[in-house]
Amino acid sequence: MISVIIPTYKESEALDLCLRSAIEGQSMKNQIIVVVDGFYDLNKKVLEKYKGKIEVLILEENQGLCRATNLGVYNASNELVLIVNDDNVFPKDWDRILEMSYKPNSVIASNQIEPFPSMFRQVHIKDLGRDPNTFDLEAFWEYEAALSKDLSEETGSTLPIFMSKMDYMKVGGWDESYPGAWVVDWEFFMKCEMNGMKMLRTYNCHFYHFVSVATKTPERIEESRIKEQQCHEYFRYKWGSYAKHNPANNSKLLQ
């Protein structure tokens, strides 16, 4: 079985669809941990809807995506963990397919379907919906099943990620000292590569990704821009260079 880690913040509609697809699409009874990073009341109705099928960790105050993700992994009772954003939609039979795809000493990225062009050339671009409330789950499952194929390659280093809890702990998880959530995932992937792990991508199943379902005001956009720049500067402070990305294979290793 798999322990699924889903950090969530303010997007209750996306979380609802994420959980529905995870539960209805699973072949086994997996551990699904939702880490509520503040704003519990906003998510309460959705969490109660799936009571008995999920486990909930409640952070009374917003502590950031890194802290929420780490706490989720620490509480995983299974050795294999899957880290998923709350604006992802699970494919049918995701657990069975991922378990068959797993290889020791590896970090497996399940490929994604997104409605907008992506910086990651491996992502499949297809607009199957931009609103969780009107998203057709059955239509997505049918499309995804026809798209998936028995193929993997060393072009991982994107979310969602599937790996062993021990390997996650070995590289120290996500660095909680960053001033925001930007760049932290790139650093995590870099540390995995530095520790000799293979960064794989499987096309055996695809998660749908809305990319962003949050309503962003000009003020929030500017705040995000500043925080992102601060994260890049912090990465340079730690590693002596800005974060790098190889578009051919998604490697984050510094040269």
TILUMNU-222609 format. One record per residue (C-alpha): residue in one letter; y, z, x. Coordinates in steps of 0.5 Angstrom, whole numbers, plus 500, padded with zeros to 3 digits. Layout:
REM residues N
<aa:a, north:Y, up:Z, east:X>
...
***
This chain:
REM residues 255
<aa:m, north:500, up:500, east:500>
<aa:i, north:507, up:499, east:502>
<aa:s, north:513, up:504, east:502>
<aa:v, north:519, up:500, east:499>
<aa:i, north:526, up:502, east:501>
<aa:i, north:532, up:500, east:497>
<aa:p, north:539, up:503, east:498>
<aa:t, north:544, up:502, east:493>
<aa:y, north:551, up:504, east:491>
<aa:k, north:555, up:501, east:485>
<aa:e, north:551, up:495, east:483>
<aa:s, north:547, up:498, east:477>
<aa:e, north:546, up:491, east:474>
<aa:a, north:543, up:488, east:480>
<aa:l, north:539, up:495, east:482>
<aa:d, north:536, up:494, east:475>
<aa:l, north:533, up:487, east:476>
<aa:c, north:531, up:489, east:483>
<aa:l, north:527, up:494, east:480>
<aa:r, north:524, up:490, east:475>
<aa:s, north:522, up:485, east:479>
<aa:a, north:519, up:490, east:484>
<aa:i, north:515, up:493, east:479>
<aa:e, north:513, up:488, east:475>
<aa:g, north:511, up:483, east:481>
<aa:q, north:507, up:488, east:485>
<aa:s, north:499, up:488, east:485>
<aa:m, north:498, up:495, east:487>
<aa:k, north:502, up:501, east:486>
<aa:n, north:507, up:502, east:492>
<aa:q, north:512, up:507, east:493>
<aa:i, north:519, up:505, east:491>
<aa:i, north:524, up:509, east:494>
<aa:v, north:531, up:508, east:491>
<aa:v, north:537, up:512, east:496>
<aa:v, north:543, up:513, east:491>
<aa:d, north:549, up:513, east:496>
<aa:g, north:553, up:517, east:492>
<aa:f, north:555, up:515, east:485>
<aa:y, north:549, up:517, east:482>
<aa:d, north:552, up:517, east:475>
<aa:l, north:554, up:510, east:475>
<aa:n, north:546, up:509, east:477>
<aa:k, north:543, up:514, east:472>
<aa:k, north:541, up:510, east:466>
<aa:v, north:538, up:505, east:471>
<aa:l, north:534, up:510, east:475>
<aa:e, north:532, up:514, east:468>
<aa:k, north:529, up:507, east:466>
<aa:y, north:524, up:507, east:471>
<aa:k, north:522, up:514, east:472>
<aa:g, north:515, up:515, east:474>
<aa:k, north:515, up:509, east:477>
<aa:i, north:520, up:510, east:483>
<aa:e, north:522, up:516, east:487>
<aa:v, north:530, up:517, east:488>
<aa:l, north:534, up:520, east:494>
<aa:i, north:541, up:522, east:491>
<aa:l, north:546, up:523, east:497>
<aa:e, north:552, up:527, east:493>
<aa:e, north:557, up:523, east:497>
<aa:n, north:557, up:516, east:500>
<aa:q, north:554, up:516, east:507>
<aa:g, north:554, up:509, east:508>
<aa:l, north:548, up:504, east:508>
<aa:c, north:545, up:506, east:515>
<aa:r, north:544, up:513, east:513>
<aa:a, north:541, up:511, east:506>
<aa:t, north:536, up:506, east:510>
<aa:n, north:534, up:511, east:515>
<aa:l, north:533, up:517, east:510>
<aa:g, north:529, up:512, east:506>
<aa:v, north:524, up:510, east:511>
<aa:y, north:524, up:518, east:514>
<aa:n, north:521, up:519, east:507>
<aa:a, north:516, up:513, east:507>
<aa:s, north:509, up:516, east:506>
<aa:n, north:506, up:509, east:508>
<aa:e, north:506, up:506, east:515>
<aa:l, north:508, up:499, east:512>
<aa:v, north:515, up:499, east:510>
<aa:l, north:519, up:494, east:506>
<aa:i, north:527, up:495, east:507>
<aa:v, north:531, up:491, east:501>
<aa:n, north:538, up:490, east:499>
<aa:d, north:539, up:492, east:491>
<aa:d, north:542, up:485, east:490>
<aa:n, north:535, up:482, east:492>
<aa:v, north:530, up:480, east:487>
<aa:f, north:522, up:480, east:489>
<aa:p, north:517, up:475, east:488>
<aa:k, north:511, up:475, east:484>
<aa:d, north:505, up:479, east:488>
<aa:w, north:510, up:480, east:494>
<aa:d, north:506, up:486, east:496>
<aa:r, north:499, up:483, east:497>
<aa:i, north:503, up:477, east:500>
<aa:l, north:506, up:481, east:505>
<aa:e, north:500, up:485, east:507>
<aa:m, north:497, up:479, east:509>
<aa:s, north:502, up:476, east:513>
<aa:y, north:503, up:483, east:517>
<aa:k, north:502, up:483, east:524>
<aa:p, north:502, up:489, east:529>
<aa:n, north:508, up:490, east:533>
<aa:s, north:512, up:485, east:529>
<aa:v, north:518, up:485, east:524>
<aa:i, north:517, up:480, east:519>
<aa:a, north:523, up:477, east:515>
<aa:s, north:521, up:474, east:508>
<aa:n, north:525, up:468, east:507>
<aa:q, north:530, up:468, east:502>
<aa:i, north:533, up:463, east:496>
<aa:e, north:540, up:464, east:496>
<aa:p, north:545, up:460, east:491>
<aa:f, north:551, up:459, east:496>
<aa:p, north:550, up:455, east:503>
<aa:s, north:548, up:460, east:509>
<aa:m, north:549, up:461, east:516>
<aa:f, north:542, up:462, east:517>
<aa:r, north:539, up:455, east:517>
<aa:q, north:532, up:457, east:514>
<aa:v, north:534, up:460, east:508>
<aa:h, north:533, up:456, east:502>
<aa:i, north:539, up:454, east:498>
<aa:k, north:538, up:453, east:490>
<aa:d, north:542, up:456, east:485>
<aa:l, north:538, up:460, east:480>
<aa:g, north:543, up:464, east:478>
<aa:r, north:549, up:468, east:480>
<aa:d, north:549, up:474, east:475>
<aa:p, north:543, up:479, east:475>
<aa:n, north:544, up:480, east:467>
<aa:t, north:543, up:473, east:465>
<aa:f, north:538, up:471, east:471>
<aa:d, north:531, up:468, east:469>
<aa:l, north:526, up:472, east:472>
<aa:e, north:520, up:468, east:470>
<aa:a, north:523, up:462, east:472>
<aa:f, north:525, up:464, east:479>
<aa:w, north:517, up:466, east:480>
<aa:e, north:515, up:460, east:477>
<aa:y, north:520, up:456, east:482>
<aa:e, north:518, up:461, east:488>
<aa:a, north:511, up:460, east:487>
<aa:a, north:512, up:452, east:488>
<aa:l, north:516, up:453, east:494>
<aa:s, north:512, up:458, east:498>
<aa:k, north:507, up:456, east:503>
<aa:d, north:503, up:458, east:509>
<aa:l, north:507, up:458, east:514>
<aa:s, north:511, up:463, east:519>
<aa:e, north:515, up:462, east:525>
<aa:e, north:519, up:466, east:530>
<aa:t, north:526, up:466, east:527>
<aa:g, north:526, up:473, east:524>
<aa:s, north:532, up:478, east:524>
<aa:t, north:534, up:477, east:517>
<aa:l, north:533, up:482, east:511>
<aa:p, north:529, up:483, east:508>
<aa:i, north:524, up:486, east:513>
<aa:f, north:517, up:488, east:513>
<aa:m, north:515, up:493, east:519>
<aa:s, north:511, up:499, east:521>
<aa:k, north:515, up:506, east:520>
<aa:m, north:513, up:507, east:527>
<aa:d, north:516, up:501, east:530>
<aa:y, north:522, up:503, east:526>
<aa:m, north:522, up:510, east:529>
<aa:k, north:521, up:507, east:536>
<aa:v, north:527, up:503, east:536>
<aa:g, north:532, up:509, east:533>
<aa:g, north:533, up:506, east:526>
<aa:w, north:540, up:504, east:524>
<aa:d, north:545, up:507, east:528>
<aa:e, north:549, up:511, east:524>
<aa:s, north:555, up:512, east:528>
<aa:y, north:558, up:505, east:526>
<aa:p, north:564, up:505, east:522>
<aa:g, north:561, up:501, east:517>
<aa:a, north:555, up:497, east:515>
<aa:w, north:557, up:490, east:519>
<aa:v, north:553, up:488, east:526>
<aa:v, north:548, up:494, east:525>
<aa:d, north:543, up:490, east:523>
<aa:w, north:544, up:485, east:528>
<aa:e, north:544, up:491, east:533>
<aa:f, north:537, up:493, east:530>
<aa:f, north:534, up:487, east:531>
<aa:m, north:536, up:486, east:538>
<aa:k, north:533, up:493, east:539>
<aa:c, north:527, up:491, east:536>
<aa:e, north:527, up:484, east:541>
<aa:m, north:528, up:489, east:547>
<aa:n, north:522, up:493, east:545>
<aa:g, north:518, up:487, east:545>
<aa:m, north:517, up:486, east:538>
<aa:k, north:516, up:479, east:535>
<aa:m, north:521, up:477, east:530>
<aa:l, north:517, up:473, east:525>
<aa:r, north:519, up:469, east:519>
<aa:t, north:514, up:468, east:513>
<aa:y, north:515, up:463, east:508>
<aa:n, north:509, up:465, east:504>
<aa:c, north:514, up:469, east:499>
<aa:h, north:521, up:468, east:498>
<aa:f, north:526, up:474, east:495>
<aa:y, north:532, up:471, east:491>
<aa:h, north:539, up:474, east:494>
<aa:f, north:545, up:474, east:490>
<aa:v, north:549, up:475, east:496>
<aa:s, north:554, up:479, east:493>
<aa:v, north:555, up:481, east:486>
<aa:a, north:561, up:486, east:487>
<aa:t, north:568, up:484, east:484>
<aa:k, north:572, up:484, east:490>
<aa:t, north:580, up:485, east:490>
<aa:p, north:584, up:483, east:495>
<aa:e, north:585, up:490, east:497>
<aa:r, north:577, up:491, east:498>
<aa:i, north:577, up:484, east:502>
<aa:e, north:582, up:486, east:507>
<aa:e, north:579, up:493, east:508>
<aa:s, north:572, up:490, east:509>
<aa:r, north:575, up:485, east:514>
<aa:i, north:578, up:491, east:518>
<aa:k, north:572, up:495, east:518>
<aa:e, north:568, up:489, east:520>
<aa:q, north:572, up:488, east:526>
<aa:q, north:572, up:495, east:528>
<aa:c, north:564, up:495, east:528>
<aa:h, north:564, up:489, east:532>
<aa:e, north:569, up:493, east:537>
<aa:y, north:564, up:499, east:537>
<aa:f, north:558, up:494, east:539>
<aa:r, north:562, up:492, east:545>
<aa:y, north:564, up:499, east:547>
<aa:k, north:556, up:500, east:546>
<aa:w, north:553, up:494, east:550>
<aa:g, north:559, up:491, east:554>
<aa:s, north:559, up:485, east:550>
<aa:y, north:560, up:483, east:543>
<aa:a, north:554, up:481, east:538>
<aa:k, north:551, up:475, east:539>
<aa:h, north:547, up:470, east:534>
<aa:n, north:543, up:464, east:536>
<aa:p, north:543, up:460, east:530>
<aa:a, north:536, up:456, east:533>
<aa:n, north:532, up:462, east:532>
<aa:n, north:536, up:468, east:530>
<aa:s, north:535, up:472, east:536>
<aa:k, north:540, up:477, east:537>
<aa:l, north:539, up:478, east:545>
<aa:l, north:545, up:479, east:549>
<aa:q, north:545, up:474, east:555>
***
